[in-house]
Amino acid sequence: MTSQTHLLNGNDQPLKGIGLICLAVLLFASHDALSKFLSGIYPIVMVVWARYVVHTLLMLVVFVPRSGLSSVIRTKRPGLQLVRALCLIGTSLLFTTGLRYIPLAEATSVNFLAPLLVTALSVVVLGEQVTRQQWLAVLAGFVGVLIVVRPGGDLFTPAILLPLGSALCFGFYQLITRKLSDIDSPTTSNFLAGIFNSLIMSALLPFFWMRPDWLHALFMIGLGTCGMLGHLLLTQAFRHAAPAMLAPFSYGQILFAGVYGYLVFDHTPDAWALTGIAVICLSGLAVAWAQRKR
């Protein structure tokens, strides 16, 4: 009875949930802006390594003293956790590499195909049923990408395959996360992903190491901190409001990415890019709305 009352009270604060998710996506956009800046100076492997090592160390500090290390890392599906981590590191490597060649807002919008890909892949991976309206939304999302990278445009290069590949990896990551949600706690899943990816990137680091100056080292610490805090705030947001209610606000990350692109990298999306971004956002919202109705 107590847990049910707590759940109801937690879900009865939608404004708090909206505020938390807006702050979370601001942190994610800050993370991506730092990734774009640092990847223009340092090897991609080094940037991604810093992101996961800082993330993992922060989780050690925050969660291990409260729950104990054995409790945090205990999993019933270690193999599936490893595959999930590999999907996440694939997302990080592909997206960060794409940021070297593609403006921040456009790359972010293409990466937001992930929810649409989850809808399509859930039919094969999870055996779920997808309505005609959801399939139309998925198709519209890909049309939005075509508008952003229209043939003859500046983004119509092989580099656009990098954020597309990132979105695909992230789609599989979300599907595996959904399967693990009834098996392991979110803390365990996120901590194990951090450990696996820190170990993988640390093994590659000697081949790509460059000594950063003190300011860039602080940026790398900020990179991992933004990622860690963003995930924590996102988790808290879903404790206070339903996912369908919060879905529209998650697309604020594209807006924040556009602001960073303008202020830091002196880039403004053209009218075609803005149209394509709008189509991608509306497609994702349509899928969220259809899931809410179901």
GIMOHU-V704746 format. One record per residue. N is the residue number from 0. PHI is phi in degrees with one decimal (* if undefined). BURIAL is 1 if it has 9 or more other ideal C-beta (glycine too) atoms within 8 Angstrom, else 0. Layout:
# GIMOHU-V704746
N,PHI,BURIAL / N,PHI,BURIAL
This chain:
# GIMOHU-V704746
0,*,0 / 1,-64.1,0 / 2,-66.1,0 / 3,-66.1,0 / 4,-62.7,0 / 5,-62.0,0 / 6,-63.3,0 / 7,-64.5,0 / 8,-64.2,0 / 9,-66.5,1 / 10,-80.8,1 / 11,-95.6,0 / 12,-131.6,1 / 13,-62.3,1 / 14,-65.0,0 / 15,-65.5,1 / 16,-62.0,1 / 17,-64.6,1 / 18,-61.9,0 / 19,-67.5,1 / 20,-71.8,1 / 21,-64.8,1 / 22,-67.9,1 / 23,-63.4,1 / 24,-71.5,1 / 25,-63.4,1 / 26,-65.8,1 / 27,-64.1,1 / 28,-65.4,1 / 29,-63.6,1 / 30,-58.1,1 / 31,-68.8,1 / 32,-64.5,1 / 33,-64.0,1 / 34,-61.1,1 / 35,-63.6,1 / 36,-64.3,1 / 37,-68.9,1 / 38,-69.5,1 / 39,-81.1,0 / 40,-118.9,0 / 41,-116.1,1 / 42,-59.0,0 / 43,-57.8,1 / 44,-58.2,1 / 45,-67.9,1 / 46,-65.0,1 / 47,-68.1,1 / 48,-57.7,1 / 49,-60.0,1 / 50,-59.5,1 / 51,-79.9,1 / 52,-65.6,1 / 53,-63.4,1 / 54,-55.5,1 / 55,-68.3,1 / 56,-62.4,1 / 57,-65.1,1 / 58,-65.3,1 / 59,-59.9,0 / 60,-69.7,0 / 61,-81.5,1 / 62,-102.1,1 / 63,-63.9,1 / 64,-60.0,0 / 65,-83.1,0 / 66,-110.6,0 / 67,90.6,0 / 68,-63.9,0 / 69,-62.5,0 / 70,-69.7,0 / 71,-72.0,1 / 72,-94.5,1 / 73,-70.9,0 / 74,-137.0,1 / 75,-89.8,0 / 76,-134.1,1 / 77,-62.1,0 / 78,-63.6,0 / 79,-68.1,1 / 80,-64.5,1 / 81,-66.4,1 / 82,-62.6,1 / 83,-60.0,1 / 84,-63.1,1 / 85,-65.1,1 / 86,-63.0,1 / 87,-68.4,1 / 88,-70.1,1 / 89,-62.4,1 / 90,-59.0,1 / 91,-63.1,1 / 92,-66.5,1 / 93,-68.2,1 / 94,-67.9,1 / 95,-64.8,1 / 96,-64.5,1 / 97,-61.9,1 / 98,-65.4,1 / 99,-67.7,1 / 100,-117.7,0 / 101,-124.5,1 / 102,-57.7,1 / 103,-62.4,1 / 104,-64.7,1 / 105,-66.2,1 / 106,-63.8,1 / 107,-63.0,1 / 108,-65.4,1 / 109,-64.6,1 / 110,-64.8,1 / 111,-76.9,1 / 112,-70.0,1 / 113,-52.5,1 / 114,-60.1,1 / 115,-70.9,1 / 116,-66.0,1 / 117,-60.5,1 / 118,-60.4,1 / 119,-70.2,1 / 120,-72.8,1 / 121,-63.4,1 / 122,-64.9,1 / 123,-82.5,0 / 124,-79.4,0 / 125,-107.6,0 / 126,69.5,0 / 127,-82.6,0 / 128,-94.4,0 / 129,-119.8,1 / 130,-78.1,0 / 131,-62.4,0 / 132,-62.6,0 / 133,-67.8,1 / 134,-63.6,1 / 135,-64.4,1 / 136,-65.0,1 / 137,-60.8,1 / 138,-61.9,0 / 139,-63.5,1 / 140,-61.5,1 / 141,-68.3,1 / 142,-62.3,1 / 143,-59.3,1 / 144,-63.4,1 / 145,-61.9,1 / 146,-67.9,1 / 147,-63.2,1 / 148,-106.1,1 / 149,-40.3,1 / 150,-54.3,0 / 151,94.0,0 / 152,-81.6,0 / 153,-64.9,0 / 154,-90.4,1 / 155,-80.5,1 / 156,-136.7,0 / 157,-58.4,0 / 158,-62.8,1 / 159,-67.0,1 / 160,-68.1,0 / 161,-67.6,1 / 162,-66.2,1 / 163,-65.0,1 / 164,-64.1,1 / 165,-61.2,1 / 166,-62.7,1 / 167,-65.6,1 / 168,-60.7,1 / 169,-68.8,1 / 170,-62.7,1 / 171,-64.0,1 / 172,-58.7,1 / 173,-67.8,1 / 174,-64.3,1 / 175,-67.2,1 / 176,-60.5,1 / 177,-63.0,0 / 178,-67.6,1 / 179,-81.6,1 / 180,-62.5,0 / 181,-92.9,0 / 182,-113.1,1 / 183,-121.4,1 / 184,-74.3,0 / 185,-58.0,0 / 186,-62.1,1 / 187,-62.0,1 / 188,-62.0,1 / 189,-68.8,1 / 190,-67.5,1 / 191,-65.7,1 / 192,-61.0,1 / 193,-63.4,1 / 194,-65.1,1 / 195,-57.1,1 / 196,-72.5,1 / 197,-63.9,1 / 198,-66.4,0 / 199,-63.0,1 / 200,-69.2,1 / 201,-65.4,1 / 202,-67.3,0 / 203,-86.1,1 / 204,-57.0,1 / 205,-56.6,0 / 206,-82.5,0 / 207,-129.5,1 / 208,-66.6,0 / 209,-131.7,0 / 210,-74.6,0 / 211,-81.2,0 / 212,-76.5,0 / 213,-63.5,0 / 214,-67.3,0 / 215,-68.3,1 / 216,-63.1,1 / 217,-64.5,0 / 218,-61.2,1 / 219,-66.1,1 / 220,-64.8,1 / 221,-62.6,1 / 222,-58.6,1 / 223,-67.7,1 / 224,-66.1,1 / 225,-62.1,1 / 226,-64.6,1 / 227,-64.1,1 / 228,-65.3,1 / 229,-59.7,1 / 230,-67.4,1 / 231,-63.4,1 / 232,-66.1,1 / 233,-62.7,1 / 234,-61.7,1 / 235,-65.8,1 / 236,-60.2,1 / 237,-74.2,1 / 238,-80.0,0 / 239,-110.1,1 / 240,-153.5,1 / 241,-71.2,0 / 242,-56.2,0 / 243,-63.1,1 / 244,-71.1,1 / 245,-84.6,1 / 246,-53.2,1 / 247,-59.4,0 / 248,-78.0,1 / 249,-64.8,1 / 250,-74.1,1 / 251,-62.0,1 / 252,-61.1,1 / 253,-66.1,1 / 254,-62.4,0 / 255,-62.7,1 / 256,-63.2,1 / 257,-64.3,1 / 258,-64.9,1 / 259,-62.3,1 / 260,-59.6,1 / 261,-73.6,1 / 262,-76.0,0 / 263,-98.7,0 / 264,-111.7,1 / 265,55.0,0 / 266,-128.0,1 / 267,-124.3,0 / 268,-59.5,1 / 269,-78.4,0 / 270,-62.3,0 / 271,-64.0,1 / 272,-62.8,1 / 273,-62.5,1 / 274,-64.1,1 / 275,-63.3,1 / 276,-61.2,1 / 277,-62.5,1 / 278,-64.6,1 / 279,-62.2,1 / 280,-62.6,1 / 281,-64.3,1 / 282,-65.4,1 / 283,-62.9,1 / 284,-66.9,1 / 285,-64.7,1 / 286,-64.4,1 / 287,-62.7,1 / 288,-64.1,1 / 289,-64.2,1 / 290,-66.0,1 / 291,-64.5,0 / 292,-63.9,0 / 293,-72.3,0
